[in-house]
Amino acid sequence: MERKEVISSSIKSVGYDPEAQVLEVEFRPKGRLYQYSNVPAKEYEALLKAESKGRYFNRYLKDFYPTKRLDK
């Protein structure tokens, strides 16, 4: 999945597959990569538009969708 770099102190890049409704998030500083399932497109769009992407992620995404770590 192609990811876009974002301006954030905690998130390095994000990617989204609208057909599968899968969100990928790469975190700073260690580059840990996680995949979140069943994420609606509106949540991805809201994350990209959020003034604080880390705060939005923690408040609306982190504990609400099935998660899988990819970088192990």
CORRA-V53713 format. One record per helix or strand of 2 or more residues. SS is the DSSP state (H for helix, E for strand). FROM is the first residue (numbers start at 1). TO is the last residue. If there is no record, write none. Layout:
# CORRA-V53713
SS,FROM,TO + SS,FROM,TO
This chain:
# CORRA-V53713
E,4,5 + E,11,17 + E,22,27 + E,33,36 + H,41,49 + H,53,60 + E,67,69
